[in-house]
Amino acid sequence: MAKLNYSRQREAILDYLCSTTSHPTAEEVYRHIQEIYPNISLGTVYRNLALLVAHGQALKIQGDDCDHFDGNTMLHYHFICNECHHVYDVCMKPSEELNDAAAACFPGRIFGHSTLFYGICQSCMEKEPNSNPA
């Protein structure tokens, strides 16, 4: 894969992704970057996000409602709330055993995995009537 040419806008997008754990959507990235580069287009943000993902500098997390992006490319897990669709990091050690179990059931070579957990986040649970927060 060819090396990316430098772009101030792309660098600002990557800096933003690396500075937040909110897993923003492309539209959220656009609104933030527009404060720095008022003339940037949403299409430019989408193209740069796609380039960053393709070059392994960002992750794309495909949610049910839209894609979210993460500047942390180290192997880690995510949780997607079925109610608010917010994406959270799950702070647990990645499972090498999962790679081994998959390799035992697959006739190819396993290099790694990504895992999404789904459910209801604490914030949404607290909004439910008669909820009993833990």
C-alpha positions, 0 to 999 in steps of 0.5 A: 500500500502506498504511503499517504501524502501529508495533509493538514486536514487529515492530520487534524482528523487523526489528532482528533480521533486520537484525543477522544474515546467517544468513538465519533461518527463521520458527522461528529468528526466533520463538526469538530474539524469544521471549527479548525477548517471552516471550508472543509467538506463532509466528503473530504472528512469521509475520504480522509477517514476511509484513507486512515482506516485503509492505512491502519491509522484508525478503526471503523466500528460498524454500528447498527445506525452508522459507522464510528471511528477510533484513533486507538488501533491497538487490539481492544473490544467495543460495546455498542448500546442498543438504545443510544448507539453510543460506542464504548471501549471495553477494558479487558485483556484481548483473548489469545484463546479466542484466536486459538479456538477459531483456528481450530475450527477454520482451515486457514490462518487466523491473525487476529480478531475484533469483537463487538459486545451489544446491550444497554449502557449504564446511562440508558439503564438509569433512564428506564423506569423502575431501573435498579442501577448496580 
